[in-house]
Amino acid sequence: MSTREQGSSEANVSAGQKMLSAVSGSLLTSLLVTPLDVVRVRLQSQPKSSSIPRSSHSLAALFTSQSPNLGVTACCREVFWISNTSPVCLAAGAPATTPLGTLAASSTPPAAQCAIDESRQKTFTSTLDGLRKIARHEGISSLWRGLSPTLVMAIPANVIYFTGYDSLRSNHRSPIRNYVPDTYAPLVAGSIARVAAAAAISPIEMFRTRMQAAPSGASGVTVFKDTLIGLRKLAHTQGFTSLWRGLTLTMWRDVPFSGIYWWGYEAMRDNLVRMRNVSRDQLLHVRSSQDHTATFVDSFVAGATSGAFASIITTPFDVGKTRQQVLESDGSRARSNINIKAGYIMPEERSMPRFLYHIWKVEGVSGLFRGWAARCLKVAPACAIMISSYEVGKKMARRVNEKNASQS
């Protein structure tokens, strides 16, 4: 469908009606795909897995070289964790005053097994494994952790994104409509609309990402407060612009994703219409006159397929963005005074190409594509639900407007 044809098709739908369609799609999408997003963030932000030492000698050797910043979690109050993120824990079988090596040696088998079980609960090996462990050990409601900021973020983002895309493609004053070839108009319009949306909601996305990456064991209210306090400290110590940390990586992920997505979506939807033996000249008439079912099916299939393809290609940038945004400004991951004096720069603080190169060098290709399945399982249905809800909402609004116009 050409840009000018689409412009005439969109003329009967007001900006307010498009916004309402985007809001309804955002609500439905957020409710359905947030659990997959929680698992994706956990998979991408968890430390690289390593084997769990089971002998007392291995435990003693491990903890001798680690920071003394130890915290106590559940597991009968016998398991010590390094910053609550280490895949290795120490089962305490002796008083706290016992030397570290003696403490490891005195661990009883039940306590050691308790430590191993606790470690396994905190390590996810796949999307389904993450869903199962979070639901079992943290409660079903934890799968929707971060839903409130997700809604606060998704609604304005999608309003800006979808209405901006339609305006860039249909408004007669749009330079894209007047100067960009029809073949590339979806790619350019989608990229520009995503830049505006991502810049507007980046601080909210950081808040949501940190909430979802929070370790288990705390209530939702506690996680919300701790995350808010952490962002306040970040803004106070590193400046207000630190709330946009990861925006560059977000742009690297979302801008090509949006361009590829809209380009693929428009092409695939036209091909689906052509499969019904419709000529190219009839595309506009057929798409605008489709019933709600046909509109929903075509947009759902095209959105899911194009979204899945674009999400896989841009997964490395999503991994980098997630790790930058969950970087803590204090605690065990903060730079020590020695490192600060030496000018040490943490990997997450490097430029986007260097940070992704670091991930590839340390973890390989699998590190760059960690969580790709969870991302694809989240993005594909999210794109399908969002675009189909948006298209059906616009069609309903267009028919209501046409009916009112005919009666007046």
ABEGO torsion letter per residue (X at the ends): XBAAAAAAAAAABBAAAAAAAAAAAAAAAAAAAAAAAAAAAAAAABBBBBBBBABAAAAAAAAAABBABBBBBBGGGABBBBGGABABBBBBABBAABBAAAAAAABBAAAAAAAAAAAAAABBABAAAAAAAAAAAAEAAAAABGAAAAAAAAAAAAAAAAAAAAAAAABAABAAAAABBAAAAAAAAAAAAAAAAAAAAAAAAAAAAAAAABBBGBBAAAAAAAAAAAAAAAAAAAEAAAAABGAAAAAAAAAAAAAAAAAAAAAAAAAAAAAAGBBAAAAAAAAAABBAAAAAAAAAAAAAAAAAAAAAAAAAAAAAAAAAAABBABEAABBBAAAAAAGBBBAAABBAAAAAAAAAAAAEAAAAABGAAAAAAAAAAAAAAAAAAAAAAAAAAAAAAAAAAAAX
